[in-house]
Amino acid sequence: MPIIVDEVVISVEVGNAESGGAASPPPAQLDKQALIAECVAQVLEILRQQQEP
């Protein structure tokens, strides 16, 4: 079953610790980021496999 990715959205949050930004994201945010990173890695692997001859 082919998978078609029409759109990829990447968002980045930048914090400045010197001006009061958080030094590290809250633990729940870390879990979300790990999940998103794993999903992106799997999608990229599927796309790479589809492009192999």
A tleap script that builds the chain and sets N, CA, C and O, in Angstrom:
source leaprc.protein.ff14SB
mol = sequence {
  NMET PRO ILE ILE VAL ASP GLU VAL VAL ILE
  SER VAL GLU VAL GLY ASN ALA GLU SER GLY
  GLY ALA ALA SER PRO PRO PRO ALA GLN LEU
  ASP LYS GLN ALA LEU ILE ALA GLU CYS VAL
  ALA GLN VAL LEU GLU ILE LEU ARG GLN GLN
  GLN GLU CPRO
}
set mol.1.N position { 0.856 -1.173 0.000 }
set mol.1.CA position { 0.000 0.000 0.000 }
set mol.1.C position { 0.902 1.235 0.000 }
set mol.1.O position { 1.672 1.441 0.938 }
set mol.2.N position { 0.810 2.039 -1.027 }
set mol.2.CA position { 1.680 3.223 -1.096 }
set mol.2.C position { 1.268 4.291 -0.082 }
set mol.2.O position { 0.095 4.455 0.254 }
set mol.3.N position { 2.275 4.997 0.381 }
set mol.3.CA position { 2.059 6.122 1.292 }
set mol.3.C position { 2.473 7.383 0.558 }
set mol.3.O position { 3.597 7.482 0.065 }
set mol.4.N position { 1.574 8.338 0.487 }
set mol.4.CA position { 1.856 9.600 -0.187 }
set mol.4.C position { 1.879 10.697 0.854 }
set mol.4.O position { 0.911 10.888 1.590 }
set mol.5.N position { 2.990 11.420 0.915 }
set mol.5.CA position { 3.123 12.543 1.839 }
set mol.5.C position { 2.951 13.814 1.025 }
set mol.5.O position { 3.799 14.159 0.202 }
set mol.6.N position { 1.841 14.506 1.264 }
set mol.6.CA position { 1.553 15.731 0.528 }
set mol.6.C position { 2.244 16.937 1.149 }
set mol.6.O position { 2.570 17.895 0.449 }
set mol.7.N position { 2.463 16.896 2.432 }
set mol.7.CA position { 2.977 18.076 3.117 }
set mol.7.C position { 3.771 17.655 4.348 }
set mol.7.O position { 3.362 16.761 5.088 }
set mol.8.N position { 4.891 18.297 4.553 }
set mol.8.CA position { 5.688 18.073 5.751 }
set mol.8.C position { 5.845 19.416 6.445 }
set mol.8.O position { 6.306 20.387 5.844 }
set mol.9.N position { 5.462 19.463 7.707 }
set mol.9.CA position { 5.543 20.697 8.471 }
set mol.9.C position { 6.574 20.504 9.576 }
set mol.9.O position { 6.486 19.560 10.362 }
set mol.10.N position { 7.540 21.395 9.630 }
set mol.10.CA position { 8.561 21.359 10.668 }
set mol.10.C position { 8.483 22.672 11.426 }
set mol.10.O position { 8.576 23.747 10.833 }
set mol.11.N position { 8.313 22.581 12.742 }
set mol.11.CA position { 8.266 23.800 13.540 }
set mol.11.C position { 9.383 23.756 14.574 }
set mol.11.O position { 9.742 22.694 15.082 }
set mol.12.N position { 9.918 24.920 14.868 }
set mol.12.CA position { 11.033 25.026 15.797 }
set mol.12.C position { 10.734 26.134 16.795 }
set mol.12.O position { 10.285 27.217 16.421 }
set mol.13.N position { 10.987 25.854 18.067 }
set mol.13.CA position { 10.852 26.871 19.093 }
set mol.13.C position { 12.246 27.184 19.621 }
set mol.13.O position { 13.007 26.281 19.969 }
set mol.14.N position { 12.566 28.451 19.677 }
set mol.14.CA position { 13.877 28.870 20.151 }
set mol.14.C position { 13.687 29.656 21.433 }
set mol.14.O position { 12.914 30.613 21.473 }
set mol.15.N position { 14.393 29.252 22.485 }
set mol.15.CA position { 14.302 29.959 23.755 }
set mol.15.C position { 15.630 30.614 24.072 }
set mol.15.O position { 16.686 30.129 23.666 }
set mol.16.N position { 15.573 31.721 24.800 }
set mol.16.CA position { 16.777 32.437 25.180 }
set mol.16.C position { 16.859 32.417 26.698 }
set mol.16.O position { 16.128 33.149 27.366 }
set mol.17.N position { 17.744 31.587 27.254 }
set mol.17.CA position { 17.852 31.442 28.706 }
set mol.17.C position { 18.289 32.743 29.381 }
set mol.17.O position { 17.906 33.001 30.522 }
set mol.18.N position { 19.081 33.563 28.696 }
set mol.18.CA position { 19.561 34.812 29.295 }
set mol.18.C position { 18.431 35.819 29.498 }
set mol.18.O position { 18.482 36.626 30.427 }
set mol.19.N position { 17.428 35.780 28.652 }
set mol.19.CA position { 16.335 36.742 28.797 }
set mol.19.C position { 15.092 36.102 29.410 }
set mol.19.O position { 13.978 36.577 29.189 }
set mol.20.N position { 15.276 35.026 30.180 }
set mol.20.CA position { 14.162 34.427 30.908 }
set mol.20.C position { 13.544 33.233 30.236 }
set mol.20.O position { 12.557 32.706 30.750 }
set mol.21.N position { 14.065 32.770 29.112 }
set mol.21.CA position { 13.529 31.588 28.451 }
set mol.21.C position { 13.835 30.346 29.263 }
set mol.21.O position { 14.754 30.342 30.082 }
set mol.22.N position { 13.076 29.305 29.039 }
set mol.22.CA position { 13.274 28.065 29.772 }
set mol.22.C position { 14.580 27.398 29.344 }
set mol.22.O position { 14.917 27.384 28.160 }
set mol.23.N position { 15.303 26.852 30.301 }
set mol.23.CA position { 16.565 26.184 30.003 }
set mol.23.C position { 16.325 24.843 29.320 }
set mol.23.O position { 17.095 24.443 28.447 }
set mol.24.N position { 15.259 24.147 29.715 }
set mol.24.CA position { 14.911 22.884 29.073 }
set mol.24.C position { 13.391 22.759 29.045 }
set mol.24.O position { 12.700 23.284 29.918 }
set mol.25.N position { 12.878 22.060 28.035 }
set mol.25.CA position { 11.424 21.908 27.941 }
set mol.25.C position { 10.898 21.000 29.055 }
set mol.25.O position { 11.648 20.187 29.595 }
set mol.26.N position { 9.627 21.132 29.397 }
set mol.26.CA position { 9.050 20.271 30.424 }
set mol.26.C position { 9.084 18.803 29.974 }
set mol.26.O position { 9.148 18.530 28.776 }
set mol.27.N position { 9.040 17.860 30.922 }
set mol.27.CA position { 9.137 16.438 30.570 }
set mol.27.C position { 8.101 15.983 29.544 }
set mol.27.O position { 8.427 15.182 28.668 }
set mol.28.N position { 6.864 16.471 29.626 }
set mol.28.CA position { 5.844 16.074 28.661 }
set mol.28.C position { 6.242 16.508 27.253 }
set mol.28.O position { 5.985 15.793 26.285 }
set mol.29.N position { 6.860 17.661 27.142 }
set mol.29.CA position { 7.313 18.159 25.837 }
set mol.29.C position { 8.412 17.263 25.286 }
set mol.29.O position { 8.462 17.023 24.079 }
set mol.30.N position { 9.298 16.762 26.152 }
set mol.30.CA position { 10.361 15.863 25.710 }
set mol.30.C position { 9.774 14.580 25.137 }
set mol.30.O position { 10.264 14.071 24.129 }
set mol.31.N position { 8.713 14.044 25.779 }
set mol.31.CA position { 8.064 12.839 25.276 }
set mol.31.C position { 7.463 13.080 23.896 }
set mol.31.O position { 7.579 12.234 23.010 }
set mol.32.N position { 6.824 14.231 23.712 }
set mol.32.CA position { 6.235 14.567 22.416 }
set mol.32.C position { 7.316 14.667 21.351 }
set mol.32.O position { 7.150 14.164 20.240 }
set mol.33.N position { 8.417 15.314 21.693 }
set mol.33.CA position { 9.498 15.485 20.726 }
set mol.33.C position { 10.104 14.143 20.343 }
set mol.33.O position { 10.445 13.930 19.179 }
set mol.34.N position { 10.243 13.242 21.297 }
set mol.34.CA position { 10.781 11.914 21.006 }
set mol.34.C position { 9.833 11.151 20.086 }
set mol.34.O position { 10.281 10.479 19.156 }
set mol.35.N position { 8.535 11.247 20.334 }
set mol.35.CA position { 7.539 10.579 19.499 }
set mol.35.C position { 7.557 11.147 18.085 }
set mol.35.O position { 7.529 10.394 17.111 }
set mol.36.N position { 7.604 12.462 17.970 }
set mol.36.CA position { 7.635 13.102 16.658 }
set mol.36.C position { 8.904 12.719 15.906 }
set mol.36.O position { 8.857 12.432 14.710 }
set mol.37.N position { 10.030 12.712 16.599 }
set mol.37.CA position { 11.296 12.337 15.952 }
set mol.37.C position { 11.226 10.903 15.431 }
set mol.37.O position { 11.706 10.623 14.333 }
set mol.38.N position { 10.640 10.001 16.198 }
set mol.38.CA position { 10.511 8.607 15.759 }
set mol.38.C position { 9.592 8.498 14.544 }
set mol.38.O position { 9.886 7.749 13.612 }
set mol.39.N position { 8.486 9.236 14.547 }
set mol.39.CA position { 7.563 9.225 13.405 }
set mol.39.C position { 8.248 9.751 12.146 }
set mol.39.O position { 8.112 9.165 11.072 }
set mol.40.N position { 8.971 10.835 12.274 }
set mol.40.CA position { 9.681 11.410 11.128 }
set mol.40.C position { 10.713 10.416 10.602 }
set mol.40.O position { 10.849 10.249 9.390 }
set mol.41.N position { 11.431 9.765 11.493 }
set mol.41.CA position { 12.436 8.786 11.076 }
set mol.41.C position { 11.788 7.636 10.311 }
set mol.41.O position { 12.332 7.175 9.307 }
set mol.42.N position { 10.640 7.173 10.774 }
set mol.42.CA position { 9.955 6.075 10.097 }
set mol.42.C position { 9.435 6.502 8.730 }
set mol.42.O position { 9.545 5.744 7.766 }
set mol.43.N position { 8.875 7.692 8.633 }
set mol.43.CA position { 8.388 8.189 7.340 }
set mol.43.C position { 9.550 8.327 6.357 }
set mol.43.O position { 9.427 7.936 5.197 }
set mol.44.N position { 10.668 8.875 6.809 }
set mol.44.CA position { 11.829 9.021 5.934 }
set mol.44.C position { 12.354 7.657 5.481 }
set mol.44.O position { 12.776 7.506 4.334 }
set mol.45.N position { 12.331 6.676 6.366 }
set mol.45.CA position { 12.771 5.326 6.007 }
set mol.45.C position { 11.839 4.725 4.950 }
set mol.45.O position { 12.307 4.105 3.995 }
set mol.46.N position { 10.539 4.901 5.112 }
set mol.46.CA position { 9.574 4.394 4.123 }
set mol.46.C position { 9.804 5.070 2.780 }
set mol.46.O position { 9.800 4.402 1.746 }
set mol.47.N position { 10.004 6.387 2.778 }
set mol.47.CA position { 10.248 7.099 1.528 }
set mol.47.C position { 11.547 6.633 0.884 }
set mol.47.O position { 11.613 6.493 -0.337 }
set mol.48.N position { 12.576 6.393 1.681 }
set mol.48.CA position { 13.852 5.914 1.149 }
set mol.48.C position { 13.679 4.543 0.504 }
set mol.48.O position { 14.233 4.286 -0.564 }
set mol.49.N position { 12.913 3.662 1.149 }
set mol.49.CA position { 12.679 2.324 0.614 }
set mol.49.C position { 11.893 2.381 -0.694 }
set mol.49.O position { 12.121 1.567 -1.589 }
set mol.50.N position { 10.973 3.333 -0.810 }
set mol.50.CA position { 10.181 3.459 -2.037 }
set mol.50.C position { 11.029 3.930 -3.203 }
set mol.50.O position { 10.732 3.603 -4.352 }
set mol.51.N position { 12.075 4.688 -2.930 }
set mol.51.CA position { 12.907 5.226 -3.995 }
set mol.51.C position { 13.993 4.251 -4.448 }
set mol.51.O position { 14.639 4.483 -5.470 }
set mol.52.N position { 14.202 3.164 -3.701 }
set mol.52.CA position { 15.210 2.179 -4.090 }
set mol.52.C position { 14.725 1.439 -5.336 }
set mol.52.O position { 13.534 1.159 -5.471 }
set mol.53.N position { 15.650 1.125 -6.245 }
set mol.53.CA position { 15.252 0.414 -7.472 }
set mol.53.C position { 14.852 -1.015 -7.226 }
set mol.53.O position { 14.496 -1.727 -8.165 }
savepdb mol mol.pdb
quit
